[in-house]
């Protein structure tokens, strides 16, 4: 079996990563119009909001933002995040706590 992942944004690269981790010998090719650092996902860590749907209820956006913050703060503190399961180690390595900042 061979796999082609279409897209090199956060979903495509995460999909390819998870497949390769689960099946190390699986040949995987990522096909995309743009690759890092020229994808929208390259700025996703610094800018988050449902910008593709400006009519999203602000209370829902606030709820999502709070949940995302709490998840990232827990990872930064080195806590196990149940819903991430076996992704905890990989996700924790991507979160950094800034010096002098409380989380």
N, C-alpha and C positions, 0 to 999 in steps of 0.2 A: 504494500500500500504506500502511496505517496500523498502528501497533503500540500495544497496551495492555500495560503491565507491571503485574502484580498483586503488590503489596507494596512498601513504601518503606523496608525495612531495607537492610542492606548488599548483599544479593544483588539486590534489585530496583533500587536506585539505581545499583549498578555495572553491571547489565545495561542500564539505560536510558542511562547515560553512554557505555558502549562502543558501543551501537547508534548514538547520536547522533554520536559521534566518527567512526564508519565511514561513516554515511549522514547528513550534516548536514541534508539537506532532508526527512528522514523525520519525519512527524508522530508524536510519542510522547506517550502519556498514562499517568501513573502513578496507579493506583487502590489505595488502602490505607485500612484502618480508622484508622491513626495516621500522622502525618508527623512529621519531626524538629521539635522535640527530644523527642517522646514515643514513640520507638521503642526497642526493646531494643538495637538497633545503636548508639544514641547512647552507651551505656556500654561497648560492646564494646572500645574502645581501652584502657579502664582495668581491665577485668576479662575474663580469658580462661581458660576451662576448659570441658571438655565437660560442662557442668552438666545437660544434658538426659538424660545417660546416666551415672548415678552408678556403674554397675558396670563402667565402662571400666577396663581394667588400668592401674594407676598407672605402670608402666614405659612403656606406650604414651603416656600423657599426658605423661610426662617427655620422651619422644622428640619429640613434637609441639611441646612448649614450647621445647625446645632448638632445633629447626629454625626455629620462628617467631622466636625471639630472634636467631638468626644472620642470618636474612633481614633483619630490621629493623635490626640493627646494621650490616650491610653497606650498606643504603640510607642510614643516618645518616652513614656514613663516605664516602658518595658513590661507592661501588663499583657496577659493573654486575652485576646479578643475572640470570644466564642464563635461568632458568626464567620470569622475568617478561617477557622479550622487550620488545615495544614499550610495555609498561606501566611500565617503569623510571622514566621521567621523571615520570609522574603519581604513581606510588607514592612516589618519593623526596621529592616536594613535601609529602607527608603525614607524614613521619617527622622528628622533631626530636630533636636530642641536647641533653640538659640540661647546662648549664655545670658543669664539675667532675666529670662522670661519664665513666668510660671505657667504651667499647663495643668 
